[in-house]
């Protein structure tokens, strides 16, 4: 095949077609080599050449070829391949998923409308198809899947399982612990999120909006807050059945995630929710989290962003700068045991009115005593002054 690489495609096609007709398929370059002639035909959208070699079944036992054809939307040739029954059930499954990923709605409709093709497919195939479309923000594909035979079939079985079951497929490299709604929130696909939420509200049997993913225990709201997707957060907060105070596997709520990721607009929206609870697990305020996790949460963020968030939180009526966590520590205590030993952080806390620098934790230690134990002289100077 190397001798063909520098040729114009039209010249290459003539030579390959001549070889195919005069000497047979076996004389063509191997389909599993990097420069398969079919790859060039696909990249040049040359349906005529593709259709010429359609009778050769082995040409389509390569998923990379199907992948390229779906991406290029060479649907006429794909339909002929299906018609000739060249594809296994596994191949058809890949074809369906690639159609969802590449927004090839024409191909997807052909697969789903043909009942013979979808009979016997496991529900995981449809779940992952919806997941692929949601991940890539293909709202029209998501809408079609939800309102097709697929949607009706799964509605009878308590709604799409991707709303409440983990998507995982050992046959694919792209593995995720996120669900369709979660992945749409993560990638900021507002239209897809709205479609999925509307589907949930229209189908009482479908599973709840508050489902957690399998890996971290994140809800869609937590993910949207972490990614600073303000419009999606606003949309989620409008849902009547949203549980705004759920916590992940580490005991952090959506409010906590928004604070630690400096999502100020999301924090403002959440703080206006009538059911919002400021404290997370272990009786910690987000301010405690700031002080304890400065390096993780703010190491790559300007101090000014942290300052804005800190000042907003301190302005909330239900936040007390001297409040204690489950170890009796105030925000100032937490800042003094932070691994980064950041004097700027301590300085900002000390500027707050009514700060109690003499408060003792459950071990009887004041913030100053903790700073002395860590031999952090800059922080000692800030507190003592």
Secondary structure, DSSP 8 states (H G I E B T S, - for coil): -GGGTTS-HHHHHHHHHHHHHHH-GGGS--TTSTT-HHHHHHHTT-HHHHHHTTT-GGGGS-HHHHHHHHHTT-HHHHHHHHHTT---HHHHHHHHHHHHHTT-HHHHHHHHH-HHHHTT--HHHHHHHHHHHHHTT-HHHHHHHHHSHHHHHHHTTTS-GGGTS----TT-S---S--HHHHHHHTT-HHHHHHHHHHHHH-TTS--TT---TTT---HHHHHHHTT-HHHHHHHHT-TT--TT-B-TTS-BHHHHHHHTT-HHHHHHHHTSTT-----GGG--HHHHHHHSHHHHHTTS-HHHHHHHHHHHHHSTT--TT---TTS--HHHHHHT-TT--HHHHHHHHTSTT--TT---TTS--HHHHHHHTT-HHHHHHHH-
